[in-house]
């Protein structure tokens, strides 16, 4: 894979990671409501802003973007 292509892919993955992380921070209460059965977290007062499906999609996008970044960096480092 050429260097330019790796740089473009890394930039796209970085943008996806930053945007999904920002969205998750803005909807932190909804993330806590999703993780409440698993972790001992207490959601604050207020109404739900995002759906269960939207929170799951943002978490999935964040995870795959981070993994994609690591894959690109490792591939660039070791050829």
mmJSON file of the N, C-alpha and C atoms, coordinates in Angstrom:
{"data_MODEL":{"atom_site":{
"group_PDB":["ATOM","ATOM","ATOM","ATOM","ATOM","ATOM","ATOM","ATOM","ATOM","ATOM","ATOM","ATOM","ATOM","ATOM","ATOM","ATOM","ATOM","ATOM","ATOM","ATOM","ATOM","ATOM","ATOM","ATOM","ATOM","ATOM","ATOM","ATOM","ATOM","ATOM","ATOM","ATOM","ATOM","ATOM","ATOM","ATOM","ATOM","ATOM","ATOM","ATOM","ATOM","ATOM","ATOM","ATOM","ATOM","ATOM","ATOM","ATOM","ATOM","ATOM","ATOM","ATOM","ATOM","ATOM","ATOM","ATOM","ATOM","ATOM","ATOM","ATOM","ATOM","ATOM","ATOM","ATOM","ATOM","ATOM","ATOM","ATOM","ATOM","ATOM","ATOM","ATOM","ATOM","ATOM","ATOM","ATOM","ATOM","ATOM","ATOM","ATOM","ATOM","ATOM","ATOM","ATOM","ATOM","ATOM","ATOM","ATOM","ATOM","ATOM","ATOM","ATOM","ATOM","ATOM","ATOM","ATOM","ATOM","ATOM","ATOM","ATOM","ATOM","ATOM","ATOM","ATOM","ATOM","ATOM","ATOM","ATOM","ATOM","ATOM","ATOM","ATOM","ATOM","ATOM","ATOM","ATOM","ATOM","ATOM","ATOM","ATOM","ATOM","ATOM","ATOM","ATOM","ATOM","ATOM","ATOM","ATOM","ATOM","ATOM","ATOM","ATOM","ATOM","ATOM","ATOM","ATOM","ATOM","ATOM","ATOM","ATOM","ATOM","ATOM","ATOM","ATOM","ATOM","ATOM","ATOM","ATOM","ATOM","ATOM","ATOM","ATOM","ATOM","ATOM","ATOM","ATOM","ATOM","ATOM","ATOM","ATOM","ATOM","ATOM","ATOM","ATOM","ATOM","ATOM","ATOM","ATOM","ATOM","ATOM","ATOM","ATOM","ATOM","ATOM","ATOM","ATOM","ATOM","ATOM","ATOM","ATOM","ATOM","ATOM","ATOM","ATOM","ATOM","ATOM","ATOM","ATOM","ATOM","ATOM","ATOM","ATOM","ATOM","ATOM","ATOM","ATOM","ATOM","ATOM","ATOM","ATOM","ATOM","ATOM","ATOM","ATOM","ATOM","ATOM","ATOM","ATOM","ATOM","ATOM","ATOM","ATOM","ATOM","ATOM","ATOM","ATOM","ATOM","ATOM","ATOM","ATOM","ATOM","ATOM","ATOM","ATOM","ATOM","ATOM","ATOM","ATOM","ATOM","ATOM","ATOM","ATOM","ATOM","ATOM","ATOM","ATOM","ATOM"],
"id":[1,2,3,4,5,6,7,8,9,10,11,12,13,14,15,16,17,18,19,20,21,22,23,24,25,26,27,28,29,30,31,32,33,34,35,36,37,38,39,40,41,42,43,44,45,46,47,48,49,50,51,52,53,54,55,56,57,58,59,60,61,62,63,64,65,66,67,68,69,70,71,72,73,74,75,76,77,78,79,80,81,82,83,84,85,86,87,88,89,90,91,92,93,94,95,96,97,98,99,100,101,102,103,104,105,106,107,108,109,110,111,112,113,114,115,116,117,118,119,120,121,122,123,124,125,126,127,128,129,130,131,132,133,134,135,136,137,138,139,140,141,142,143,144,145,146,147,148,149,150,151,152,153,154,155,156,157,158,159,160,161,162,163,164,165,166,167,168,169,170,171,172,173,174,175,176,177,178,179,180,181,182,183,184,185,186,187,188,189,190,191,192,193,194,195,196,197,198,199,200,201,202,203,204,205,206,207,208,209,210,211,212,213,214,215,216,217,218,219,220,221,222,223,224,225,226,227,228,229,230,231,232,233,234,235,236,237],
"type_symbol":["N","C","C","N","C","C","N","C","C","N","C","C","N","C","C","N","C","C","N","C","C","N","C","C","N","C","C","N","C","C","N","C","C","N","C","C","N","C","C","N","C","C","N","C","C","N","C","C","N","C","C","N","C","C","N","C","C","N","C","C","N","C","C","N","C","C","N","C","C","N","C","C","N","C","C","N","C","C","N","C","C","N","C","C","N","C","C","N","C","C","N","C","C","N","C","C","N","C","C","N","C","C","N","C","C","N","C","C","N","C","C","N","C","C","N","C","C","N","C","C","N","C","C","N","C","C","N","C","C","N","C","C","N","C","C","N","C","C","N","C","C","N","C","C","N","C","C","N","C","C","N","C","C","N","C","C","N","C","C","N","C","C","N","C","C","N","C","C","N","C","C","N","C","C","N","C","C","N","C","C","N","C","C","N","C","C","N","C","C","N","C","C","N","C","C","N","C","C","N","C","C","N","C","C","N","C","C","N","C","C","N","C","C","N","C","C","N","C","C","N","C","C","N","C","C","N","C","C","N","C","C","N","C","C","N","C","C"],
"label_atom_id":["N","CA","C","N","CA","C","N","CA","C","N","CA","C","N","CA","C","N","CA","C","N","CA","C","N","CA","C","N","CA","C","N","CA","C","N","CA","C","N","CA","C","N","CA","C","N","CA","C","N","CA","C","N","CA","C","N","CA","C","N","CA","C","N","CA","C","N","CA","C","N","CA","C","N","CA","C","N","CA","C","N","CA","C","N","CA","C","N","CA","C","N","CA","C","N","CA","C","N","CA","C","N","CA","C","N","CA","C","N","CA","C","N","CA","C","N","CA","C","N","CA","C","N","CA","C","N","CA","C","N","CA","C","N","CA","C","N","CA","C","N","CA","C","N","CA","C","N","CA","C","N","CA","C","N","CA","C","N","CA","C","N","CA","C","N","CA","C","N","CA","C","N","CA","C","N","CA","C","N","CA","C","N","CA","C","N","CA","C","N","CA","C","N","CA","C","N","CA","C","N","CA","C","N","CA","C","N","CA","C","N","CA","C","N","CA","C","N","CA","C","N","CA","C","N","CA","C","N","CA","C","N","CA","C","N","CA","C","N","CA","C","N","CA","C","N","CA","C","N","CA","C","N","CA","C","N","CA","C","N","CA","C","N","CA","C","N","CA","C","N","CA","C","N","CA","C"],
"label_alt_id":[null,null,null,null,null,null,null,null,null,null,null,null,null,null,null,null,null,null,null,null,null,null,null,null,null,null,null,null,null,null,null,null,null,null,null,null,null,null,null,null,null,null,null,null,null,null,null,null,null,null,null,null,null,null,null,null,null,null,null,null,null,null,null,null,null,null,null,null,null,null,null,null,null,null,null,null,null,null,null,null,null,null,null,null,null,null,null,null,null,null,null,null,null,null,null,null,null,null,null,null,null,null,null,null,null,null,null,null,null,null,null,null,null,null,null,null,null,null,null,null,null,null,null,null,null,null,null,null,null,null,null,null,null,null,null,null,null,null,null,null,null,null,null,null,null,null,null,null,null,null,null,null,null,null,null,null,null,null,null,null,null,null,null,null,null,null,null,null,null,null,null,null,null,null,null,null,null,null,null,null,null,null,null,null,null,null,null,null,null,null,null,null,null,null,null,null,null,null,null,null,null,null,null,null,null,null,null,null,null,null,null,null,null,null,null,null,null,null,null,null,null,null,null,null,null,null,null,null,null,null,null,null,null,null,null,null,null],
"label_comp_id":["UNK","UNK","UNK","UNK","UNK","UNK","UNK","UNK","UNK","UNK","UNK","UNK","UNK","UNK","UNK","UNK","UNK","UNK","UNK","UNK","UNK","UNK","UNK","UNK","UNK","UNK","UNK","UNK","UNK","UNK","UNK","UNK","UNK","UNK","UNK","UNK","UNK","UNK","UNK","UNK","UNK","UNK","UNK","UNK","UNK","UNK","UNK","UNK","UNK","UNK","UNK","UNK","UNK","UNK","UNK","UNK","UNK","UNK","UNK","UNK","UNK","UNK","UNK","UNK","UNK","UNK","UNK","UNK","UNK","UNK","UNK","UNK","UNK","UNK","UNK","UNK","UNK","UNK","UNK","UNK","UNK","UNK","UNK","UNK","UNK","UNK","UNK","UNK","UNK","UNK","UNK","UNK","UNK","UNK","UNK","UNK","UNK","UNK","UNK","UNK","UNK","UNK","UNK","UNK","UNK","UNK","UNK","UNK","UNK","UNK","UNK","UNK","UNK","UNK","UNK","UNK","UNK","UNK","UNK","UNK","UNK","UNK","UNK","UNK","UNK","UNK","UNK","UNK","UNK","UNK","UNK","UNK","UNK","UNK","UNK","UNK","UNK","UNK","UNK","UNK","UNK","UNK","UNK","UNK","UNK","UNK","UNK","UNK","UNK","UNK","UNK","UNK","UNK","UNK","UNK","UNK","UNK","UNK","UNK","UNK","UNK","UNK","UNK","UNK","UNK","UNK","UNK","UNK","UNK","UNK","UNK","UNK","UNK","UNK","UNK","UNK","UNK","UNK","UNK","UNK","UNK","UNK","UNK","UNK","UNK","UNK","UNK","UNK","UNK","UNK","UNK","UNK","UNK","UNK","UNK","UNK","UNK","UNK","UNK","UNK","UNK","UNK","UNK","UNK","UNK","UNK","UNK","UNK","UNK","UNK","UNK","UNK","UNK","UNK","UNK","UNK","UNK","UNK","UNK","UNK","UNK","UNK","UNK","UNK","UNK","UNK","UNK","UNK","UNK","UNK","UNK","UNK","UNK","UNK","UNK","UNK","UNK"],
"label_asym_id":["A","A","A","A","A","A","A","A","A","A","A","A","A","A","A","A","A","A","A","A","A","A","A","A","A","A","A","A","A","A","A","A","A","A","A","A","A","A","A","A","A","A","A","A","A","A","A","A","A","A","A","A","A","A","A","A","A","A","A","A","A","A","A","A","A","A","A","A","A","A","A","A","A","A","A","A","A","A","A","A","A","A","A","A","A","A","A","A","A","A","A","A","A","A","A","A","A","A","A","A","A","A","A","A","A","A","A","A","A","A","A","A","A","A","A","A","A","A","A","A","A","A","A","A","A","A","A","A","A","A","A","A","A","A","A","A","A","A","A","A","A","A","A","A","A","A","A","A","A","A","A","A","A","A","A","A","A","A","A","A","A","A","A","A","A","A","A","A","A","A","A","A","A","A","A","A","A","A","A","A","A","A","A","A","A","A","A","A","A","A","A","A","A","A","A","A","A","A","A","A","A","A","A","A","A","A","A","A","A","A","A","A","A","A","A","A","A","A","A","A","A","A","A","A","A","A","A","A","A","A","A","A","A","A","A","A","A"],
"label_entity_id":["1","1","1","1","1","1","1","1","1","1","1","1","1","1","1","1","1","1","1","1","1","1","1","1","1","1","1","1","1","1","1","1","1","1","1","1","1","1","1","1","1","1","1","1","1","1","1","1","1","1","1","1","1","1","1","1","1","1","1","1","1","1","1","1","1","1","1","1","1","1","1","1","1","1","1","1","1","1","1","1","1","1","1","1","1","1","1","1","1","1","1","1","1","1","1","1","1","1","1","1","1","1","1","1","1","1","1","1","1","1","1","1","1","1","1","1","1","1","1","1","1","1","1","1","1","1","1","1","1","1","1","1","1","1","1","1","1","1","1","1","1","1","1","1","1","1","1","1","1","1","1","1","1","1","1","1","1","1","1","1","1","1","1","1","1","1","1","1","1","1","1","1","1","1","1","1","1","1","1","1","1","1","1","1","1","1","1","1","1","1","1","1","1","1","1","1","1","1","1","1","1","1","1","1","1","1","1","1","1","1","1","1","1","1","1","1","1","1","1","1","1","1","1","1","1","1","1","1","1","1","1","1","1","1","1","1","1"],
"label_seq_id":[1,1,1,2,2,2,3,3,3,4,4,4,5,5,5,6,6,6,7,7,7,8,8,8,9,9,9,10,10,10,11,11,11,12,12,12,13,13,13,14,14,14,15,15,15,16,16,16,17,17,17,18,18,18,19,19,19,20,20,20,21,21,21,22,22,22,23,23,23,24,24,24,25,25,25,26,26,26,27,27,27,28,28,28,29,29,29,30,30,30,31,31,31,32,32,32,33,33,33,34,34,34,35,35,35,36,36,36,37,37,37,38,38,38,39,39,39,40,40,40,41,41,41,42,42,42,43,43,43,44,44,44,45,45,45,46,46,46,47,47,47,48,48,48,49,49,49,50,50,50,51,51,51,52,52,52,53,53,53,54,54,54,55,55,55,56,56,56,57,57,57,58,58,58,59,59,59,60,60,60,61,61,61,62,62,62,63,63,63,64,64,64,65,65,65,66,66,66,67,67,67,68,68,68,69,69,69,70,70,70,71,71,71,72,72,72,73,73,73,74,74,74,75,75,75,76,76,76,77,77,77,78,78,78,79,79,79],
"pdbx_PDB_ins_code":[null,null,null,null,null,null,null,null,null,null,null,null,null,null,null,null,null,null,null,null,null,null,null,null,null,null,null,null,null,null,null,null,null,null,null,null,null,null,null,null,null,null,null,null,null,null,null,null,null,null,null,null,null,null,null,null,null,null,null,null,null,null,null,null,null,null,null,null,null,null,null,null,null,null,null,null,null,null,null,null,null,null,null,null,null,null,null,null,null,null,null,null,null,null,null,null,null,null,null,null,null,null,null,null,null,null,null,null,null,null,null,null,null,null,null,null,null,null,null,null,null,null,null,null,null,null,null,null,null,null,null,null,null,null,null,null,null,null,null,null,null,null,null,null,null,null,null,null,null,null,null,null,null,null,null,null,null,null,null,null,null,null,null,null,null,null,null,null,null,null,null,null,null,null,null,null,null,null,null,null,null,null,null,null,null,null,null,null,null,null,null,null,null,null,null,null,null,null,null,null,null,null,null,null,null,null,null,null,null,null,null,null,null,null,null,null,null,null,null,null,null,null,null,null,null,null,null,null,null,null,null,null,null,null,null,null,null],
"Cartn_x":[0.845,0.0,0.903,0.677,1.526,1.344,2.36,2.371,1.231,0.933,-0.144,-1.487,-1.709,-2.962,-3.07,-1.978,-1.996,-2.28,-1.706,-1.935,-3.387,-3.997,-5.403,-6.283,-6.024,-6.806,-6.655,-5.441,-5.209,-5.94,-5.961,-6.683,-8.189,-8.735,-10.164,-10.506,-9.653,-9.875,-9.779,-8.833,-8.682,-9.902,-10.4,-11.599,-12.8,-12.96,-14.07,-13.94,-12.725,-12.513,-12.827,-12.345,-12.563,-14.045,-14.711,-16.125,-16.987,-16.714,-17.509,-17.213,-15.966,-15.637,-16.329,-16.353,-17.037,-18.539,-19.126,-20.545,-20.831,-19.964,-20.161,-20.028,-19.122,-18.975,-20.22,-20.749,-21.951,-23.179,-23.179,-24.295,-23.865,-23.11,-22.561,-23.66,-24.74,-25.822,-26.44,-26.571,-27.116,-26.158,-24.856,-23.867,-23.967,-24.143,-24.292,-25.566,-26.647,-27.884,-27.695,-26.87,-26.597,-25.741,-24.756,-23.812,-24.246,-25.359,-25.815,-26.009,-26.556,-26.701,-25.367,-24.307,-23.023,-22.089,-22.062,-21.156,-21.946,-21.333,-22.043,-22.037,-22.753,-22.844,-24.261,-24.374,-25.684,-25.908,-26.928,-27.187,-27.741,-27.437,-27.921,-29.364,-29.84,-31.202,-31.287,-32.461,-32.677,-33.324,-33.566,-34.219,-33.194,-33.612,-32.751,-32.653,-31.423,-31.221,-31.029,-30.435,-30.14,-30.742,-31.027,-31.609,-30.528,-30.979,-30.085,-29.251,-29.885,-29.212,-28.137,-28.409,-27.434,-26.207,-26.424,-25.297,-24.455,-25.098,-24.366,-23.582,-24.168,-23.474,-22.254,-22.38,-21.241,-20.131,-20.488,-19.482,-18.78,-19.545,-18.956,-18.042,-18.473,-17.638,-16.35,-16.452,-15.261,-14.285,-14.793,-13.926,-13.255,-14.035,-13.453,-12.495,-12.762,-11.845,-10.511,-10.555,-9.304,-8.528,-9.238,-8.575,-8.005,-8.729,-8.24,-6.996,-6.956,-5.763,-4.548,-4.746,-3.62,-3.159,-4.073,-3.717,-2.916,-3.318,-2.605,-1.201,-1.076,0.24,1.156,0.652,1.466,1.876,0.954,1.265,2.325,2.246,3.229,4.591,4.596,5.859,6.596,5.842,6.478,6.381,5.877,5.85,4.711],
"Cartn_y":[-1.166,0.0,1.245,2.173,3.369,4.263,5.066,5.93,6.943,7.495,8.487,7.87,6.653,5.976,5.707,5.329,5.107,6.406,7.504,8.787,9.224,9.015,9.375,8.502,7.207,6.312,6.661,7.003,7.378,8.671,9.617,10.869,10.617,9.754,9.432,8.701,7.762,7.039,7.978,8.903,9.868,10.77,11.225,12.072,11.313,10.06,9.258,9.041,8.816,8.618,9.878,11.017,12.27,12.651,12.498,12.851,11.933,10.643,9.728,9.93,10.228,10.5,11.767,12.795,14.033,13.8,13.009,12.704,11.928,10.976,10.195,11.065,12.022,12.923,13.8,14.288,15.116,14.329,13.032,12.176,11.215,11.714,10.864,10.214,10.92,10.334,9.135,9.215,8.09,6.9,7.168,6.088,5.409,6.213,5.646,4.814,5.278,4.488,3.154,3.14,1.902,0.95,1.498,0.672,0.425,1.009,0.875,-0.579,-1.48,-2.868,-3.593,-3.134,-3.829,-3.196,-1.878,-1.146,-0.423,-0.218,0.484,2.002,2.454,3.871,4.358,5.603,6.186,7.327,7.207,8.3,9.516,10.678,11.912,12.191,13.33,13.748,14.248,14.157,14.67,13.634,14.057,13.16,12.549,11.497,10.793,11.593,11.806,12.6,11.734,10.567,9.699,8.318,7.629,6.292,5.267,4.115,3.003,2.637,2.611,2.246,3.27,4.546,5.591,5.505,5.236,5.102,3.878,2.778,1.574,1.814,2.527,2.831,3.714,4.705,5.579,4.815,3.944,3.128,2.191,1.604,0.708,1.463,2.622,3.435,3.846,4.234,4.616,3.45,2.28,1.109,0.675,0.605,0.188,1.232,2.507,3.553,3.472,3.246,3.09,1.866,0.768,-0.446,-0.249,0.445,0.72,1.586,2.563,3.402,2.573,1.719,0.885,-0.047,-0.605,-1.483,-0.748,0.467,1.256,1.592,1.993,2.361,1.145,0.006,-1.204,-1.642,-1.561,-1.945,-1.014,0.273,1.227,1.007,0.615,0.434,-0.834,-1.892,-3.167,-3.542,-2.655,-2.91,-3.731],
"Cartn_z":[0.0,0.0,0.0,-0.915,-0.979,0.254,0.496,1.677,1.656,0.506,0.398,0.772,0.333,0.647,2.146,2.777,4.225,4.976,4.495,5.154,5.037,3.886,3.705,4.587,4.61,5.467,6.938,7.351,8.742,9.085,8.158,8.399,8.519,7.665,7.741,9.037,9.429,10.681,11.882,11.834,12.929,13.031,11.899,11.902,12.466,12.078,12.586,14.094,14.572,16.0,16.78,16.304,17.018,17.024,15.883,15.817,16.684,16.659,17.482,18.963,19.318,20.718,21.205,20.371,20.747,20.919,20.019,20.129,21.42,21.744,22.968,24.213,24.197,25.343,25.476,24.356,24.415,24.86,24.644,25.057,26.167,27.105,28.172,29.008,29.27,30.059,29.353,28.041,27.282,27.283,27.271,27.362,28.725,29.778,31.125,31.214,30.605,30.609,29.895,28.863,28.134,28.975,29.674,30.434,31.88,32.295,33.688,34.143,33.321,33.794,34.002,33.35,33.412,34.44,34.483,35.366,36.448,37.606,38.687,38.477,37.46,37.148,37.409,37.84,38.107,37.122,36.275,35.324,36.052,35.539,36.146,35.773,36.229,35.934,34.492,33.934,32.588,31.699,30.477,29.53,28.585,27.955,27.008,25.714,25.226,24.017,22.776,22.945,21.805,22.053,20.967,21.083,21.429,21.857,22.167,20.941,19.778,18.532,18.149,18.368,18.038,18.941,20.218,21.145,20.788,20.475,20.07,18.783,17.839,16.59,16.837,17.709,18.016,18.732,19.658,20.345,19.372,18.47,17.476,16.527,16.062,15.179,15.871,17.136,17.892,18.019,18.355,18.522,17.23,16.16,14.883,14.325,14.588,14.12,14.847,16.16,16.92,16.443,16.243,15.766,14.365,13.513,12.169,12.175,13.056,13.177,13.584,14.56,15.013,13.909,13.169,12.062,10.995,10.666,9.663,10.151,11.41,11.957,12.001,12.43,12.495,11.093,10.156,8.777,8.167,8.482,7.976,8.622,9.889,10.604,10.151,9.893,9.57,8.103,7.306,5.858,5.478],
"occupancy":[1.0,1.0,1.0,1.0,1.0,1.0,1.0,1.0,1.0,1.0,1.0,1.0,1.0,1.0,1.0,1.0,1.0,1.0,1.0,1.0,1.0,1.0,1.0,1.0,1.0,1.0,1.0,1.0,1.0,1.0,1.0,1.0,1.0,1.0,1.0,1.0,1.0,1.0,1.0,1.0,1.0,1.0,1.0,1.0,1.0,1.0,1.0,1.0,1.0,1.0,1.0,1.0,1.0,1.0,1.0,1.0,1.0,1.0,1.0,1.0,1.0,1.0,1.0,1.0,1.0,1.0,1.0,1.0,1.0,1.0,1.0,1.0,1.0,1.0,1.0,1.0,1.0,1.0,1.0,1.0,1.0,1.0,1.0,1.0,1.0,1.0,1.0,1.0,1.0,1.0,1.0,1.0,1.0,1.0,1.0,1.0,1.0,1.0,1.0,1.0,1.0,1.0,1.0,1.0,1.0,1.0,1.0,1.0,1.0,1.0,1.0,1.0,1.0,1.0,1.0,1.0,1.0,1.0,1.0,1.0,1.0,1.0,1.0,1.0,1.0,1.0,1.0,1.0,1.0,1.0,1.0,1.0,1.0,1.0,1.0,1.0,1.0,1.0,1.0,1.0,1.0,1.0,1.0,1.0,1.0,1.0,1.0,1.0,1.0,1.0,1.0,1.0,1.0,1.0,1.0,1.0,1.0,1.0,1.0,1.0,1.0,1.0,1.0,1.0,1.0,1.0,1.0,1.0,1.0,1.0,1.0,1.0,1.0,1.0,1.0,1.0,1.0,1.0,1.0,1.0,1.0,1.0,1.0,1.0,1.0,1.0,1.0,1.0,1.0,1.0,1.0,1.0,1.0,1.0,1.0,1.0,1.0,1.0,1.0,1.0,1.0,1.0,1.0,1.0,1.0,1.0,1.0,1.0,1.0,1.0,1.0,1.0,1.0,1.0,1.0,1.0,1.0,1.0,1.0,1.0,1.0,1.0,1.0,1.0,1.0,1.0,1.0,1.0,1.0,1.0,1.0,1.0,1.0,1.0,1.0,1.0,1.0],
"B_iso_or_equiv":[0.0,0.0,0.0,0.0,0.0,0.0,0.0,0.0,0.0,0.0,0.0,0.0,0.0,0.0,0.0,0.0,0.0,0.0,0.0,0.0,0.0,0.0,0.0,0.0,0.0,0.0,0.0,0.0,0.0,0.0,0.0,0.0,0.0,0.0,0.0,0.0,0.0,0.0,0.0,0.0,0.0,0.0,0.0,0.0,0.0,0.0,0.0,0.0,0.0,0.0,0.0,0.0,0.0,0.0,0.0,0.0,0.0,0.0,0.0,0.0,0.0,0.0,0.0,0.0,0.0,0.0,0.0,0.0,0.0,0.0,0.0,0.0,0.0,0.0,0.0,0.0,0.0,0.0,0.0,0.0,0.0,0.0,0.0,0.0,0.0,0.0,0.0,0.0,0.0,0.0,0.0,0.0,0.0,0.0,0.0,0.0,0.0,0.0,0.0,0.0,0.0,0.0,0.0,0.0,0.0,0.0,0.0,0.0,0.0,0.0,0.0,0.0,0.0,0.0,0.0,0.0,0.0,0.0,0.0,0.0,0.0,0.0,0.0,0.0,0.0,0.0,0.0,0.0,0.0,0.0,0.0,0.0,0.0,0.0,0.0,0.0,0.0,0.0,0.0,0.0,0.0,0.0,0.0,0.0,0.0,0.0,0.0,0.0,0.0,0.0,0.0,0.0,0.0,0.0,0.0,0.0,0.0,0.0,0.0,0.0,0.0,0.0,0.0,0.0,0.0,0.0,0.0,0.0,0.0,0.0,0.0,0.0,0.0,0.0,0.0,0.0,0.0,0.0,0.0,0.0,0.0,0.0,0.0,0.0,0.0,0.0,0.0,0.0,0.0,0.0,0.0,0.0,0.0,0.0,0.0,0.0,0.0,0.0,0.0,0.0,0.0,0.0,0.0,0.0,0.0,0.0,0.0,0.0,0.0,0.0,0.0,0.0,0.0,0.0,0.0,0.0,0.0,0.0,0.0,0.0,0.0,0.0,0.0,0.0,0.0,0.0,0.0,0.0,0.0,0.0,0.0,0.0,0.0,0.0,0.0,0.0,0.0],
"pdbx_formal_charge":[null,null,null,null,null,null,null,null,null,null,null,null,null,null,null,null,null,null,null,null,null,null,null,null,null,null,null,null,null,null,null,null,null,null,null,null,null,null,null,null,null,null,null,null,null,null,null,null,null,null,null,null,null,null,null,null,null,null,null,null,null,null,null,null,null,null,null,null,null,null,null,null,null,null,null,null,null,null,null,null,null,null,null,null,null,null,null,null,null,null,null,null,null,null,null,null,null,null,null,null,null,null,null,null,null,null,null,null,null,null,null,null,null,null,null,null,null,null,null,null,null,null,null,null,null,null,null,null,null,null,null,null,null,null,null,null,null,null,null,null,null,null,null,null,null,null,null,null,null,null,null,null,null,null,null,null,null,null,null,null,null,null,null,null,null,null,null,null,null,null,null,null,null,null,null,null,null,null,null,null,null,null,null,null,null,null,null,null,null,null,null,null,null,null,null,null,null,null,null,null,null,null,null,null,null,null,null,null,null,null,null,null,null,null,null,null,null,null,null,null,null,null,null,null,null,null,null,null,null,null,null,null,null,null,null,null,null],
"auth_seq_id":[1,1,1,2,2,2,3,3,3,4,4,4,5,5,5,6,6,6,7,7,7,8,8,8,9,9,9,10,10,10,11,11,11,12,12,12,13,13,13,14,14,14,15,15,15,16,16,16,17,17,17,18,18,18,19,19,19,20,20,20,21,21,21,22,22,22,23,23,23,24,24,24,25,25,25,26,26,26,27,27,27,28,28,28,29,29,29,30,30,30,31,31,31,32,32,32,33,33,33,34,34,34,35,35,35,36,36,36,37,37,37,38,38,38,39,39,39,40,40,40,41,41,41,42,42,42,43,43,43,44,44,44,45,45,45,46,46,46,47,47,47,48,48,48,49,49,49,50,50,50,51,51,51,52,52,52,53,53,53,54,54,54,55,55,55,56,56,56,57,57,57,58,58,58,59,59,59,60,60,60,61,61,61,62,62,62,63,63,63,64,64,64,65,65,65,66,66,66,67,67,67,68,68,68,69,69,69,70,70,70,71,71,71,72,72,72,73,73,73,74,74,74,75,75,75,76,76,76,77,77,77,78,78,78,79,79,79],
"auth_comp_id":["UNK","UNK","UNK","UNK","UNK","UNK","UNK","UNK","UNK","UNK","UNK","UNK","UNK","UNK","UNK","UNK","UNK","UNK","UNK","UNK","UNK","UNK","UNK","UNK","UNK","UNK","UNK","UNK","UNK","UNK","UNK","UNK","UNK","UNK","UNK","UNK","UNK","UNK","UNK","UNK","UNK","UNK","UNK","UNK","UNK","UNK","UNK","UNK","UNK","UNK","UNK","UNK","UNK","UNK","UNK","UNK","UNK","UNK","UNK","UNK","UNK","UNK","UNK","UNK","UNK","UNK","UNK","UNK","UNK","UNK","UNK","UNK","UNK","UNK","UNK","UNK","UNK","UNK","UNK","UNK","UNK","UNK","UNK","UNK","UNK","UNK","UNK","UNK","UNK","UNK","UNK","UNK","UNK","UNK","UNK","UNK","UNK","UNK","UNK","UNK","UNK","UNK","UNK","UNK","UNK","UNK","UNK","UNK","UNK","UNK","UNK","UNK","UNK","UNK","UNK","UNK","UNK","UNK","UNK","UNK","UNK","UNK","UNK","UNK","UNK","UNK","UNK","UNK","UNK","UNK","UNK","UNK","UNK","UNK","UNK","UNK","UNK","UNK","UNK","UNK","UNK","UNK","UNK","UNK","UNK","UNK","UNK","UNK","UNK","UNK","UNK","UNK","UNK","UNK","UNK","UNK","UNK","UNK","UNK","UNK","UNK","UNK","UNK","UNK","UNK","UNK","UNK","UNK","UNK","UNK","UNK","UNK","UNK","UNK","UNK","UNK","UNK","UNK","UNK","UNK","UNK","UNK","UNK","UNK","UNK","UNK","UNK","UNK","UNK","UNK","UNK","UNK","UNK","UNK","UNK","UNK","UNK","UNK","UNK","UNK","UNK","UNK","UNK","UNK","UNK","UNK","UNK","UNK","UNK","UNK","UNK","UNK","UNK","UNK","UNK","UNK","UNK","UNK","UNK","UNK","UNK","UNK","UNK","UNK","UNK","UNK","UNK","UNK","UNK","UNK","UNK","UNK","UNK","UNK","UNK","UNK","UNK"],
"auth_asym_id":["A","A","A","A","A","A","A","A","A","A","A","A","A","A","A","A","A","A","A","A","A","A","A","A","A","A","A","A","A","A","A","A","A","A","A","A","A","A","A","A","A","A","A","A","A","A","A","A","A","A","A","A","A","A","A","A","A","A","A","A","A","A","A","A","A","A","A","A","A","A","A","A","A","A","A","A","A","A","A","A","A","A","A","A","A","A","A","A","A","A","A","A","A","A","A","A","A","A","A","A","A","A","A","A","A","A","A","A","A","A","A","A","A","A","A","A","A","A","A","A","A","A","A","A","A","A","A","A","A","A","A","A","A","A","A","A","A","A","A","A","A","A","A","A","A","A","A","A","A","A","A","A","A","A","A","A","A","A","A","A","A","A","A","A","A","A","A","A","A","A","A","A","A","A","A","A","A","A","A","A","A","A","A","A","A","A","A","A","A","A","A","A","A","A","A","A","A","A","A","A","A","A","A","A","A","A","A","A","A","A","A","A","A","A","A","A","A","A","A","A","A","A","A","A","A","A","A","A","A","A","A","A","A","A","A","A","A"],
"auth_atom_id":["N","CA","C","N","CA","C","N","CA","C","N","CA","C","N","CA","C","N","CA","C","N","CA","C","N","CA","C","N","CA","C","N","CA","C","N","CA","C","N","CA","C","N","CA","C","N","CA","C","N","CA","C","N","CA","C","N","CA","C","N","CA","C","N","CA","C","N","CA","C","N","CA","C","N","CA","C","N","CA","C","N","CA","C","N","CA","C","N","CA","C","N","CA","C","N","CA","C","N","CA","C","N","CA","C","N","CA","C","N","CA","C","N","CA","C","N","CA","C","N","CA","C","N","CA","C","N","CA","C","N","CA","C","N","CA","C","N","CA","C","N","CA","C","N","CA","C","N","CA","C","N","CA","C","N","CA","C","N","CA","C","N","CA","C","N","CA","C","N","CA","C","N","CA","C","N","CA","C","N","CA","C","N","CA","C","N","CA","C","N","CA","C","N","CA","C","N","CA","C","N","CA","C","N","CA","C","N","CA","C","N","CA","C","N","CA","C","N","CA","C","N","CA","C","N","CA","C","N","CA","C","N","CA","C","N","CA","C","N","CA","C","N","CA","C","N","CA","C","N","CA","C","N","CA","C","N","CA","C","N","CA","C","N","CA","C","N","CA","C","N","CA","C","N","CA","C"],
"pdbx_PDB_model_num":[1,1,1,1,1,1,1,1,1,1,1,1,1,1,1,1,1,1,1,1,1,1,1,1,1,1,1,1,1,1,1,1,1,1,1,1,1,1,1,1,1,1,1,1,1,1,1,1,1,1,1,1,1,1,1,1,1,1,1,1,1,1,1,1,1,1,1,1,1,1,1,1,1,1,1,1,1,1,1,1,1,1,1,1,1,1,1,1,1,1,1,1,1,1,1,1,1,1,1,1,1,1,1,1,1,1,1,1,1,1,1,1,1,1,1,1,1,1,1,1,1,1,1,1,1,1,1,1,1,1,1,1,1,1,1,1,1,1,1,1,1,1,1,1,1,1,1,1,1,1,1,1,1,1,1,1,1,1,1,1,1,1,1,1,1,1,1,1,1,1,1,1,1,1,1,1,1,1,1,1,1,1,1,1,1,1,1,1,1,1,1,1,1,1,1,1,1,1,1,1,1,1,1,1,1,1,1,1,1,1,1,1,1,1,1,1,1,1,1,1,1,1,1,1,1,1,1,1,1,1,1,1,1,1,1,1,1]
}}}
